[in-house]
Amino acid sequence: MSLRKRIFRTYLILIILVLVYLLLSLFLSSFRLRMERDKNDILEVKTIWGEMLVFMNETVYNWNDGKTFDSFIEDSRLFEEKLEQLTGPRTAGWWYEAEIRRYLDNLYAVWKMAKLNIHRIVETRSSPEFLAVESLLIQEPGLQRLYHIYIRFIEDGRGRDEIYAYALKEYIDGVEFFPVYSSTVNYVFIVILDKVESLYGRISIIQNSLSIVFFGLFLFSFVLISSHFTDSISRPITQLNIKLNEFIGRTVERERLYHNDEVAMLEASADDLIEHYTHLARLAGRLSRGHIETSLLSLPRQGVVGKALKEVASYLKGLAKTADWIRDGKYGAQVKEKSEQDVLARSFNIMSGEIAEKISTLRSMFEAIDEGIILADCEGRILEANQKFLSLMEVGDPGELDFIDIFNLIIPEEEIQGQIRKGLPVYDLYCTIFNRKNERIPVKVNVRPLNTASDGGNSVMMLISNESLRVRMKREQETLAAQALEAELRALRAQINPHFFFNTLNTIAHLIETDSTTAVGVVEKLAGMFRYTLLSTKHKTVRLHEELLHVREFLAIEKIRHGSRLEADFIIEQAVEESGIPPMLLQPIVENSIKHGADKNGIIRIMLKACREQDDLCIDISDAGDSEVDIAGLLDNSRTGLQNVNQRLMTLYRKHLEFIRRNTGGLMVRIRVPLDGEGTG
């Protein structure tokens, strides 16, 4: 098993332990949160119960126009709603002990009995007699105390007052009886909260114990796995150390290897191996320097070995000499190969040729770039400059720039010069330089550091753009592009061959006398062709099915002229019908096929096929013509036909028309357009 897999397996086991602990801890934490939420719900219900008792007693001592009674009724409704939620399915979870559930059921049973008393109070309050008393209470100033009103009615002793007193007595008795349930309900609340608190404490103990157990398990696993892991690494190192000692001829006790520092012993064995081959390295160094007439030949083992070393020395001297030529700029130098098996010399020659080719390419690119390029060291000395920069400075001989600090010449700011000398890049710096004719030239300078020096030094590459020339060239390019677009539009509108137009008019004139209905259809098709020509040229591309509809109308007009001699088939893949294509691209090719595509019997068979080939839309237009066609002549003599199509393809996509002579006779013209329909020109 690789070292990477061992490390991965070790950490995977530890990660799994941590994940298991986190999952259990998360489960217990969510469990505790749920218990805290239910405990808060129980406390909320208990608080509502206390408010109910306060509001009920308050109705006797301060009726407050019935507002206190309404608050009591609202709290009783809220108490019942919260109690039903507390004892409903939500709290019937498995975590509740049976005793807690039993106390909750008892609490709900006590509430049912208390609710009967509340109904009695509500009915008394809704009786006509109590409502009559309440109307009198509204007229009472100050505190509206039901008990004092009741005493007053008893003392008056009149008939109606006794009825009112009886109604008040019924209400007061109901209120005074209600607190009988209070002690029972409060006791049940206390017991339930104690049980929940006890269960909550046990869960906390379990969670803390789980943390301690998993910490111990993680620590034990870490020690065990680390021990196994270090042993799996130490053993291969020890085995390698033994093999190295055996290779250099030393015998080492294996027991001592296993009890000492493996890395230190491996390092010592490597040092011995290096020392063992130091002598060979010295000889190789002498050979690389060409020291063949030295003590190398006076070794105890001369004869064949000495001759072989001398031949190797001569061979290496040839390679070194060629390498010196390449280093001095004589690219492409070759060394003589000793035999067909001389792989080293052959590889050296191939490398020399490739270097020469690449250097030539780089120099061509260096001179072809449309910007001035300077290679300089960090002291400002010019190492290389292309012709664009020399022309910008009006300098004919590059030697005239040998003693110039190019940084001071181009960049006036000393701070920016310091950045460049430190090897920092500079982007889009606009400044002014003066050439040898003392002409002021605005330029844009970009500086990039190059770490190419063999001694660790740095050099920089400076790109200098003539901004005045760039602006003028950009304006000229925009003007030329506009002129080219206008010329292309004019060429597109001239796509319909004038001969075709006049022939069609003659056909229409003839049909008007013989078949007026067909004449109207031809006029409509001709109008559709002109409309498509005018509208489509406003767009860079059209859909393929739109271009094909234009071709079908063209063929329909031609079929009226040629009759049954003209046959046309279309094979179009459905997937490419919505692909983009430059407008007016197919009709000139179809027109050429009709002109040159007749067989020996005068039959014109045209096949148009469109499909996808990799990332291109491929369109083939073929005929079965019997005559030989000069392809070069087609492209040279067609002013608005195939020549225009070929030129547009080259401008937009860097592709040209493909002409393929068919084995069965005839010519096939192939168009390739990228499926996205966007040009690159």
C-alpha positions as CSV (number, residue, x, y, z in Angstrom):
1,M,0.0,0.0,0.0
2,S,1.3,3.5,-0.9
3,L,2.2,6.0,1.7
4,R,-0.6,8.3,0.5
5,K,-3.2,5.5,1.0
6,R,-1.8,4.8,4.5
7,I,-2.1,8.4,5.5
8,F,-5.6,8.6,4.0
9,R,-6.7,5.4,5.8
10,T,-5.3,6.7,9.1
11,Y,-7.1,10.0,9.0
12,L,-10.3,8.4,7.6
13,I,-10.6,6.2,10.7
14,L,-10.2,9.2,13.0
15,I,-12.6,11.3,11.0
16,I,-15.2,8.6,11.2
17,L,-14.8,8.5,15.0
18,V,-15.2,12.3,15.1
19,L,-18.3,12.2,12.9
20,V,-20.0,9.5,15.0
21,Y,-19.4,11.5,18.1
22,L,-20.7,14.7,16.4
23,L,-23.8,12.9,15.2
24,L,-24.6,11.4,18.7
25,S,-23.8,14.8,20.3
26,L,-26.1,16.5,17.9
27,F,-28.9,14.0,18.5
28,L,-28.6,14.5,22.3
29,S,-28.4,18.3,22.0
30,S,-31.5,18.3,19.8
31,F,-33.1,16.1,22.4
32,R,-32.3,18.5,25.2
33,L,-33.5,21.5,23.2
34,R,-36.8,19.7,22.7
35,M,-37.1,19.1,26.5
36,E,-36.3,22.7,27.2
37,R,-39.0,23.8,24.7
38,D,-41.6,21.5,26.4
39,K,-40.5,22.7,29.8
40,N,-41.0,26.3,28.7
41,D,-44.5,25.4,27.4
42,I,-45.4,23.9,30.8
43,L,-44.2,27.0,32.6
44,E,-46.2,29.1,30.2
45,V,-49.4,27.1,30.9
46,K,-48.7,27.4,34.7
47,T,-48.3,31.2,34.3
48,I,-51.6,31.4,32.4
49,W,-53.3,29.5,35.3
50,G,-52.1,32.0,37.8
51,E,-53.3,34.9,35.7
52,M,-56.8,33.2,35.5
53,L,-57.0,33.0,39.3
54,V,-56.0,36.7,39.6
55,F,-58.5,37.8,37.0
56,M,-61.3,35.7,38.5
57,N,-60.8,37.1,42.1
58,E,-60.5,40.6,40.6
59,T,-64.0,40.4,39.1
60,V,-65.4,40.3,42.6
61,Y,-63.5,43.2,43.9
62,N,-63.3,45.3,40.7
63,W,-65.8,44.5,38.0
64,N,-64.3,47.2,35.7
65,D,-67.4,47.2,33.4
66,G,-66.8,43.5,32.6
67,K,-63.3,44.0,31.1
68,T,-61.7,42.0,34.0
69,F,-64.2,39.2,33.3
70,D,-63.4,39.2,29.6
71,S,-59.7,38.9,30.4
72,F,-60.5,35.9,32.7
73,I,-62.5,34.2,29.8
74,E,-59.7,34.9,27.3
75,D,-57.1,33.4,29.7
76,S,-59.2,30.3,30.3
77,R,-59.6,29.8,26.5
78,L,-55.8,30.3,26.1
79,F,-55.1,27.9,29.0
80,E,-57.2,25.2,27.5
81,E,-55.6,25.6,24.0
82,K,-52.0,25.4,25.5
83,L,-53.0,22.5,27.7
84,E,-54.4,20.6,24.7
85,Q,-51.1,21.2,22.8
86,L,-49.1,20.1,25.8
87,T,-51.0,16.8,26.2
88,G,-51.6,16.2,22.5
89,P,-49.7,14.0,20.0
90,R,-46.7,16.4,19.9
91,T,-45.7,15.6,23.5
92,A,-46.5,11.9,23.2
93,G,-42.9,11.2,22.2
94,W,-41.0,8.2,23.4
95,W,-38.8,10.3,25.6
96,Y,-41.5,11.1,28.1
97,E,-41.7,8.7,31.0
98,A,-45.0,7.1,31.8
99,E,-45.3,8.9,35.1
100,I,-45.0,12.3,33.4
101,R,-47.6,11.4,30.9
102,R,-49.9,10.3,33.7
103,Y,-49.5,13.6,35.6
104,L,-50.3,15.5,32.4
105,D,-53.4,13.4,31.9
106,N,-54.4,14.1,35.6
107,L,-53.9,17.8,35.0
108,Y,-56.1,17.7,32.0
109,A,-58.8,15.8,34.0
110,V,-58.7,18.5,36.8
111,W,-59.1,21.2,34.1
112,K,-62.2,19.4,32.8
113,M,-63.8,19.7,36.3
114,A,-62.7,23.3,36.6
115,K,-64.1,24.0,33.2
116,L,-67.6,23.0,34.4
117,N,-67.3,25.6,37.2
118,I,-66.3,28.1,34.5
119,H,-69.3,27.3,32.5
120,R,-71.5,27.8,35.6
121,I,-69.9,31.2,36.1
122,V,-70.4,32.1,32.4
123,E,-74.0,31.1,32.5
124,T,-74.6,33.1,35.7
125,R,-73.0,36.1,34.1
126,S,-75.2,35.7,31.0
127,S,-78.5,35.5,33.0
128,P,-81.0,38.4,32.6
129,E,-80.8,39.2,36.4
130,F,-77.0,39.5,36.3
131,L,-77.1,41.6,33.1
132,A,-79.6,43.9,34.9
133,V,-77.2,44.2,37.9
134,E,-74.4,44.9,35.4
135,S,-76.3,47.8,34.0
136,L,-76.6,49.2,37.5
137,L,-72.9,48.7,38.0
138,I,-72.1,50.9,35.1
139,Q,-73.8,53.8,36.9
140,E,-71.8,53.1,40.1
141,P,-68.9,55.5,40.6
142,G,-65.5,54.3,41.7
143,L,-64.6,50.7,42.3
144,Q,-67.4,48.3,41.2
145,R,-67.3,45.6,44.0
146,L,-69.8,42.8,43.5
147,Y,-69.7,41.7,47.1
148,H,-70.6,45.2,48.5
149,I,-73.5,45.5,45.9
150,Y,-74.7,42.1,47.1
151,I,-74.8,43.2,50.8
152,R,-76.6,46.4,49.8
153,F,-79.3,44.4,47.9
154,I,-79.8,42.1,51.0
155,E,-80.1,45.0,53.4
156,D,-82.7,46.8,51.1
157,G,-84.9,43.6,51.2
158,R,-87.1,44.6,48.3
159,G,-88.4,41.9,45.9
160,R,-86.4,42.8,42.8
161,D,-83.3,43.5,44.9
162,E,-83.5,40.0,46.3
163,I,-83.5,38.6,42.7
164,Y,-80.4,40.7,41.9
165,A,-78.8,39.6,45.1
166,Y,-79.4,35.9,44.3
167,A,-77.8,36.4,40.8
168,L,-74.7,38.1,42.4
169,K,-74.6,35.3,45.1
170,E,-74.5,32.6,42.3
171,Y,-71.6,34.4,40.6
172,I,-69.7,35.0,43.9
173,D,-70.1,31.4,45.0
174,G,-68.8,30.2,41.6
175,V,-65.7,32.4,41.9
176,E,-65.1,31.5,45.5
177,F,-65.4,27.7,44.7
178,F,-63.0,27.9,41.7
179,P,-59.7,28.2,43.8
180,V,-60.5,24.7,45.2
181,Y,-58.8,23.4,42.0
182,S,-55.8,25.8,42.4
183,S,-53.8,23.8,44.9
184,T,-54.3,20.5,42.9
185,V,-53.3,22.1,39.7
186,N,-50.3,23.8,41.2
187,Y,-49.2,20.5,42.8
188,V,-49.4,18.7,39.5
189,F,-47.4,21.5,37.8
190,I,-44.7,21.2,40.4
191,V,-44.5,17.4,40.1
192,I,-44.3,17.6,36.2
193,L,-41.6,20.2,36.3
194,D,-39.6,18.2,38.8
195,K,-39.9,15.1,36.6
196,V,-38.8,17.0,33.5
197,E,-35.9,18.6,35.3
198,S,-34.8,15.2,36.5
199,L,-35.0,13.7,33.0
200,Y,-33.1,16.7,31.6
201,G,-30.3,16.2,34.1
202,R,-30.0,12.5,33.2
203,I,-29.6,13.5,29.5
204,S,-26.9,16.0,30.4
205,I,-25.0,13.3,32.4
206,I,-25.3,11.0,29.4
207,Q,-24.0,13.6,27.0
208,N,-21.0,14.5,29.3
209,S,-20.2,10.8,29.7
210,L,-20.4,10.3,26.0
211,S,-17.9,13.1,25.4
212,I,-15.5,11.6,27.9
213,V,-15.8,8.1,26.4
214,F,-15.3,9.3,22.8
215,F,-12.3,11.5,23.9
216,G,-10.7,8.4,25.4
217,L,-11.6,6.3,22.4
218,F,-10.2,8.9,20.0
219,L,-7.0,9.2,22.0
220,F,-6.5,5.4,22.1
221,S,-7.2,5.1,18.4
222,F,-4.8,7.9,17.6
223,V,-2.0,6.3,19.6
224,L,-2.7,2.9,18.1
225,I,-3.0,4.0,14.6
226,S,0.0,6.3,14.9
227,S,2.1,3.4,16.2
228,H,1.0,1.2,13.3
229,F,1.5,4.0,10.8
230,T,5.1,4.9,12.0
231,D,6.0,1.2,11.9
232,S,4.7,0.8,8.4
233,I,7.0,3.8,7.4
234,S,10.0,2.7,9.4
235,R,10.1,-0.9,8.1
236,P,10.6,0.0,4.4
237,I,13.2,2.6,5.3
238,T,15.1,0.0,7.3
239,Q,14.9,-2.5,4.4
240,L,16.2,0.1,2.0
241,N,19.1,0.9,4.4
242,I,20.0,-2.8,4.5
243,K,20.0,-3.1,0.7
244,L,22.1,0.0,0.3
245,N,24.7,-1.3,2.7
246,E,24.7,-4.7,1.0
247,F,25.1,-2.9,-2.4
248,I,28.3,-1.1,-1.3
249,G,29.6,-4.3,0.3
250,R,29.0,-3.6,4.0
251,T,27.5,-6.0,6.6
252,V,25.2,-4.4,9.2
253,E,23.5,-6.2,12.1
254,R,19.7,-6.1,11.4
255,E,18.8,-5.9,15.1
256,R,20.8,-2.7,15.5
257,L,19.0,-1.3,12.5
258,Y,15.6,-1.8,14.0
259,H,16.6,-0.2,17.3
260,N,18.4,2.9,16.0
261,D,17.2,6.0,14.1
262,E,16.2,4.7,10.7
263,V,16.4,8.1,9.0
264,A,19.9,8.7,10.4
265,M,21.1,5.3,9.3
266,L,19.6,5.8,5.8
267,E,21.4,9.2,5.6
268,A,24.7,7.5,6.6
269,S,24.3,4.8,4.0
270,A,23.6,7.4,1.4
271,D,26.8,9.3,2.4
272,D,28.7,6.0,2.1
273,L,27.3,5.5,-1.4
274,I,28.2,9.0,-2.4
275,E,31.7,8.6,-1.1
276,H,32.0,5.2,-2.9
277,Y,31.3,6.8,-6.3
278,T,33.2,10.1,-5.7
279,H,36.2,8.7,-7.6
280,L,34.0,7.9,-10.7
281,A,32.5,11.4,-10.5
282,R,36.0,12.9,-10.6
283,L,36.9,10.9,-13.7
284,A,33.6,11.9,-15.3
285,G,34.4,15.5,-14.6
286,R,37.9,15.1,-16.2
287,L,36.3,13.6,-19.3
288,S,33.7,16.3,-19.5
289,R,36.5,18.9,-19.5
290,G,38.6,16.9,-22.1
291,H,41.5,16.1,-19.7
292,I,42.4,13.0,-21.6
293,E,46.3,13.3,-21.3
294,T,46.2,13.0,-17.5
295,S,46.7,10.4,-14.9
296,L,43.4,8.8,-16.1
297,L,45.4,6.7,-18.5
298,S,47.9,5.6,-15.8
299,L,45.3,3.7,-13.8
300,P,46.2,0.2,-12.7
301,R,43.7,-1.1,-15.2
302,Q,44.9,0.1,-18.6
303,G,44.5,-1.9,-21.8
304,V,40.9,-2.1,-23.0
305,V,39.6,0.1,-20.2
306,G,42.1,2.8,-21.0
307,K,41.3,2.8,-24.7
308,A,37.6,2.8,-24.0
309,L,38.0,5.8,-21.7
310,K,40.1,7.6,-24.3
311,E,37.4,7.0,-27.0
312,V,34.7,8.2,-24.5
313,A,36.8,11.3,-23.8
314,S,37.2,12.0,-27.6
315,Y,33.5,11.4,-28.1
316,L,32.5,13.7,-25.1
317,K,35.0,16.4,-26.4
318,G,33.1,16.4,-29.7
319,L,29.8,16.9,-27.9
320,A,31.3,19.6,-25.7
321,K,32.7,21.4,-28.7
322,T,29.3,21.4,-30.5
323,A,27.6,22.5,-27.3
324,D,30.0,25.5,-27.1
325,W,29.1,26.4,-30.7
326,I,25.4,26.4,-29.8
327,R,26.1,28.4,-26.7
328,D,28.0,31.0,-28.8
329,G,25.0,31.4,-31.1
330,K,26.0,28.9,-33.9
331,Y,22.6,27.2,-33.7
332,G,22.1,24.0,-35.7
333,A,25.7,22.7,-35.2
334,Q,26.0,18.9,-35.5
335,V,28.3,16.2,-34.1
336,K,29.4,13.2,-36.0
337,E,27.6,10.0,-35.1
338,K,29.8,7.0,-34.4
339,S,27.3,4.3,-35.4
340,E,23.6,3.7,-35.8
341,Q,23.4,2.8,-32.1
342,D,24.9,6.2,-31.1
343,V,21.6,7.4,-29.5
344,L,23.4,10.1,-27.5
345,A,24.9,11.9,-30.6
346,R,21.6,11.4,-32.6
347,S,19.5,12.9,-29.7
348,F,22.1,15.8,-29.4
349,N,21.8,16.6,-33.1
350,I,18.0,16.5,-33.0
351,M,18.0,18.8,-30.0
352,S,20.5,21.2,-31.8
353,G,18.2,21.3,-34.9
354,E,15.1,21.9,-32.9
355,I,16.8,24.7,-31.0
356,A,17.9,26.3,-34.3
357,E,14.3,26.0,-35.6
358,K,12.8,27.5,-32.4
359,I,15.3,30.3,-32.3
360,S,14.6,31.1,-35.9
361,T,10.8,31.1,-35.2
362,L,11.2,33.2,-32.1
363,R,13.3,35.8,-34.0
364,S,10.7,35.9,-36.7
365,M,8.0,36.5,-34.1
366,F,10.2,39.0,-32.3
367,E,10.4,41.1,-35.5
368,A,6.8,40.5,-36.6
369,I,5.2,42.0,-33.5
370,D,3.6,45.4,-34.2
371,E,5.1,46.9,-31.1
372,G,8.6,47.9,-30.1
373,I,10.3,45.3,-27.9
374,I,13.4,45.7,-25.8
375,L,15.2,43.1,-23.7
376,A,17.4,44.8,-21.1
377,D,19.1,44.0,-17.9
378,C,18.2,45.7,-14.6
379,E,20.9,48.3,-15.1
380,G,19.1,49.6,-18.2
381,R,21.6,48.1,-20.7
382,I,19.9,47.0,-23.9
383,L,20.4,43.3,-24.7
384,E,18.2,43.0,-27.7
385,A,15.7,45.2,-29.6
386,N,13.5,44.5,-32.6
387,Q,13.3,46.5,-35.8
388,K,10.0,48.3,-34.8
389,F,11.8,50.0,-31.9
390,L,14.8,50.9,-34.0
391,S,12.5,52.4,-36.6
392,L,10.7,54.3,-33.8
393,M,14.0,55.8,-32.5
394,E,15.2,56.5,-36.1
395,V,18.3,54.3,-35.4
396,G,19.8,52.2,-38.1
397,D,22.6,50.4,-36.2
398,P,21.6,48.7,-32.9
399,G,25.2,49.4,-31.7
400,E,24.2,53.1,-31.3
401,L,22.1,52.0,-28.2
402,D,24.9,50.1,-26.5
403,F,25.8,52.8,-24.0
404,I,22.3,54.1,-23.3
405,D,20.3,53.6,-20.0
406,I,17.0,52.8,-21.6
407,F,15.1,53.4,-18.3
408,N,16.3,57.0,-18.2
409,L,15.6,57.5,-21.9
410,I,12.0,56.3,-21.8
411,I,10.7,56.6,-18.2
412,P,11.3,60.0,-16.5
413,E,9.9,59.0,-13.0
414,E,12.8,57.8,-10.8
415,E,10.3,56.0,-8.5
416,I,9.1,53.8,-11.4
417,Q,12.7,53.3,-12.6
418,G,13.4,51.9,-9.1
419,Q,10.5,49.5,-9.3
420,I,11.7,48.2,-12.6
421,R,15.3,47.8,-11.4
422,K,13.9,45.7,-8.4
423,G,12.2,43.4,-10.9
424,L,8.6,44.7,-10.4
425,P,6.2,44.8,-13.4
426,V,4.8,48.1,-14.8
427,Y,1.5,48.2,-16.8
428,D,0.2,50.8,-19.2
429,L,2.6,53.6,-18.4
430,Y,2.0,56.6,-20.7
431,C,5.0,58.8,-21.4
432,T,6.8,60.7,-24.1
433,I,10.2,59.9,-25.8
434,F,12.4,61.8,-28.3
435,N,14.0,59.9,-31.2
436,R,17.3,60.7,-32.8
437,K,15.6,63.5,-34.9
438,N,14.4,65.0,-31.6
439,E,10.8,64.2,-32.6
440,R,8.3,64.0,-29.7
441,I,6.5,60.6,-29.7
442,P,3.7,59.6,-27.2
443,V,4.1,55.9,-26.2
444,K,2.6,53.4,-23.9
445,V,5.1,51.2,-22.0
446,N,4.6,47.8,-20.4
447,V,7.5,46.2,-18.4
448,R,7.6,42.5,-17.4
449,P,10.5,41.0,-15.4
450,L,12.2,37.9,-16.8
451,N,14.1,35.5,-14.6
452,T,16.4,34.0,-17.3
453,A,19.9,34.8,-16.2
454,S,22.0,31.7,-15.3
455,D,23.7,33.5,-12.4
456,G,20.4,34.3,-10.8
457,G,20.1,37.9,-12.1
458,N,17.1,39.4,-13.7
459,S,16.2,41.0,-17.0
460,V,13.2,42.8,-18.2
461,M,11.1,42.9,-21.4
462,M,9.7,46.3,-22.4
463,L,6.8,46.6,-24.9
464,I,6.6,50.1,-26.4
465,S,3.5,51.1,-28.4
466,N,3.4,54.3,-30.6
467,E,0.1,55.7,-29.3
468,S,-0.3,58.3,-32.1
469,L,0.3,55.6,-34.8
470,R,-2.1,53.2,-32.9
471,V,-4.9,55.7,-32.8
472,R,-4.5,56.5,-36.5
473,M,-4.4,52.8,-37.5
474,K,-7.5,52.1,-35.4
475,R,-9.4,54.9,-37.1
476,E,-8.3,53.6,-40.6
477,Q,-9.3,50.1,-39.7
478,E,-12.8,51.2,-38.6
479,T,-13.2,53.1,-41.9
480,L,-12.0,50.1,-44.0
481,A,-14.3,47.8,-42.0
482,A,-17.3,50.1,-42.7
483,Q,-16.4,50.2,-46.4
484,A,-16.0,46.4,-46.6
485,L,-19.4,45.9,-45.0
486,E,-21.0,48.3,-47.5
487,A,-19.3,46.6,-50.4
488,E,-20.4,43.2,-49.1
489,L,-24.0,44.4,-48.9
490,R,-23.9,45.7,-52.4
491,A,-22.5,42.4,-53.6
492,L,-25.2,40.5,-51.8
493,R,-28.0,42.6,-53.4
494,A,-26.4,41.8,-56.8
495,Q,-26.5,38.1,-56.1
496,I,-29.5,37.4,-58.3
497,N,-28.1,37.1,-61.8
498,P,-29.5,39.7,-64.1
499,H,-29.9,37.0,-66.8
500,F,-32.0,35.0,-64.3
501,F,-34.1,38.2,-63.6
502,F,-34.7,38.9,-67.3
503,N,-35.3,35.2,-68.2
504,T,-37.9,35.1,-65.4
505,L,-39.6,38.3,-66.7
506,N,-39.8,36.7,-70.1
507,T,-41.3,33.6,-68.6
508,I,-43.8,35.7,-66.7
509,A,-44.7,37.5,-69.9
510,H,-45.3,34.2,-71.7
511,L,-47.3,32.8,-68.8
512,I,-49.6,35.8,-68.7
513,E,-50.9,34.9,-72.1
514,T,-51.1,31.1,-71.5
515,D,-51.4,30.5,-67.8
516,S,-52.2,33.6,-65.8
517,T,-52.5,31.8,-62.5
518,T,-49.0,30.3,-62.8
519,A,-47.7,33.8,-63.8
520,V,-49.1,35.3,-60.5
521,G,-47.3,32.5,-58.5
522,V,-44.0,33.2,-60.3
523,V,-44.4,36.9,-59.6
524,E,-45.0,36.2,-55.9
525,K,-42.0,33.9,-55.7
526,L,-39.8,36.5,-57.4
527,A,-41.0,39.2,-55.0
528,G,-40.3,36.9,-52.1
529,M,-36.7,36.3,-53.4
530,F,-36.1,40.1,-53.7
531,R,-37.6,40.7,-50.2
532,Y,-35.4,38.0,-48.7
533,T,-32.3,39.5,-50.4
534,L,-33.0,43.0,-49.1
535,L,-34.0,42.0,-45.6
536,S,-31.5,39.2,-44.9
537,T,-28.5,41.3,-45.8
538,K,-29.3,43.5,-42.7
539,H,-28.3,40.5,-40.5
540,K,-25.0,38.8,-40.1
541,T,-26.6,35.3,-40.1
542,V,-30.0,33.8,-40.8
543,R,-31.5,30.4,-39.9
544,L,-30.7,27.5,-42.3
545,H,-34.4,26.8,-42.9
546,E,-34.9,30.5,-44.1
547,E,-32.0,30.2,-46.5
548,L,-33.4,26.9,-47.8
549,L,-36.8,28.4,-48.4
550,H,-35.1,31.1,-50.6
551,V,-33.4,28.3,-52.5
552,R,-36.7,26.4,-53.0
553,E,-38.4,29.5,-54.4
554,F,-35.4,30.0,-56.8
555,L,-35.7,26.3,-57.9
556,A,-39.5,26.6,-58.3
557,I,-39.0,29.5,-60.8
558,E,-36.2,27.6,-62.6
559,K,-38.4,24.5,-62.8
560,I,-41.1,26.5,-64.7
561,R,-38.4,27.4,-67.2
562,H,-36.7,24.0,-67.5
563,G,-39.8,21.8,-66.8
564,S,-39.3,18.1,-66.0
565,R,-35.6,18.3,-67.0
566,L,-34.9,19.9,-63.5
567,E,-35.0,17.6,-60.5
568,A,-34.0,18.7,-56.9
569,D,-33.8,16.7,-53.7
570,F,-33.2,18.0,-50.2
571,I,-31.8,15.9,-47.3
572,I,-31.7,18.1,-44.2
573,E,-31.0,16.9,-40.7
574,Q,-33.7,18.3,-38.3
575,A,-31.0,19.1,-35.7
576,V,-29.3,21.7,-38.0
577,E,-32.4,23.5,-39.4
578,E,-32.0,26.3,-36.7
579,S,-28.2,26.7,-37.3
580,G,-26.9,30.1,-38.3
581,I,-25.6,30.7,-41.8
582,P,-24.5,33.9,-43.7
583,P,-27.4,35.0,-46.0
584,M,-27.4,34.4,-49.8
585,L,-24.8,31.7,-49.5
586,L,-26.5,28.8,-51.3
587,Q,-28.4,30.3,-54.2
588,P,-25.2,31.1,-56.3
589,I,-24.0,27.6,-55.9
590,V,-27.4,26.1,-56.9
591,E,-27.5,28.5,-59.9
592,N,-24.1,27.3,-61.0
593,S,-25.2,23.6,-60.7
594,I,-28.2,24.3,-62.9
595,K,-25.9,26.1,-65.4
596,H,-23.3,23.3,-65.6
597,G,-25.0,20.3,-64.2
598,A,-26.9,18.8,-67.1
599,D,-26.1,15.2,-68.1
600,K,-25.8,13.9,-71.7
601,N,-29.6,13.6,-71.9
602,G,-30.1,17.2,-70.7
603,I,-31.4,16.2,-67.3
604,I,-30.4,18.4,-64.4
605,R,-30.3,16.5,-61.0
606,I,-29.4,18.6,-58.0
607,M,-29.0,17.2,-54.5
608,L,-28.7,19.5,-51.4
609,K,-27.7,17.8,-48.2
610,A,-27.1,19.4,-44.7
611,C,-25.8,17.6,-41.6
612,R,-23.6,18.1,-38.6
613,E,-19.9,17.0,-38.7
614,Q,-18.3,17.4,-35.3
615,D,-18.5,21.2,-34.6
616,D,-19.4,22.2,-38.2
617,L,-22.5,22.6,-40.3
618,C,-21.7,20.7,-43.5
619,I,-23.7,21.5,-46.7
620,D,-23.1,19.6,-49.9
621,I,-24.6,20.8,-53.2
622,S,-24.0,18.2,-56.0
623,D,-25.1,17.7,-59.6
624,A,-24.8,14.9,-62.2
625,G,-23.3,17.0,-65.0
626,D,-21.5,15.2,-67.8
627,S,-19.2,18.1,-68.9
628,E,-15.8,18.8,-67.4
629,V,-15.8,22.0,-65.3
630,D,-12.8,24.2,-64.8
631,I,-12.9,24.8,-61.0
632,A,-10.3,27.6,-61.1
633,G,-12.2,29.2,-63.9
634,L,-15.4,29.2,-61.9
635,L,-13.7,31.1,-59.0
636,D,-11.9,33.5,-61.3
637,N,-14.7,34.4,-63.7
638,S,-17.7,34.6,-61.4
639,R,-17.9,38.2,-60.2
640,T,-20.9,37.8,-58.0
641,G,-21.4,34.1,-57.8
642,L,-19.0,31.4,-56.5
643,Q,-16.1,33.9,-56.1
644,N,-18.2,36.0,-53.8
645,V,-19.3,33.0,-51.7
646,N,-15.7,31.8,-51.5
647,Q,-14.4,35.2,-50.4
648,R,-17.1,35.6,-47.7
649,L,-16.3,32.2,-46.3
650,M,-12.6,33.0,-46.1
651,T,-13.3,36.4,-44.5
652,L,-15.8,35.1,-41.9
653,Y,-14.5,31.6,-41.0
654,R,-11.0,31.2,-42.6
655,K,-12.6,28.4,-44.7
656,H,-13.0,28.1,-48.5
657,L,-15.4,26.2,-50.8
658,E,-14.5,22.5,-51.4
659,F,-14.9,21.1,-54.9
660,I,-15.2,17.3,-55.2
661,R,-15.5,15.5,-58.5
662,R,-17.9,12.6,-58.0
663,N,-17.1,9.1,-59.3
664,T,-20.6,8.8,-60.8
665,G,-20.1,12.1,-62.7
666,G,-20.8,15.6,-61.8
667,L,-19.4,18.1,-59.2
668,M,-20.1,18.5,-55.5
669,V,-19.5,21.8,-53.8
670,R,-19.1,21.6,-50.0
671,I,-19.6,24.4,-47.5
672,R,-18.4,24.2,-43.9
673,V,-19.7,26.7,-41.3
674,P,-19.2,26.6,-37.6
675,L,-22.4,25.5,-35.8
676,D,-22.6,28.7,-33.8
677,G,-22.6,30.7,-37.1
678,E,-20.2,33.4,-35.7
679,G,-17.4,34.6,-37.9
680,T,-13.8,34.9,-36.8
681,G,-12.8,37.6,-39.2
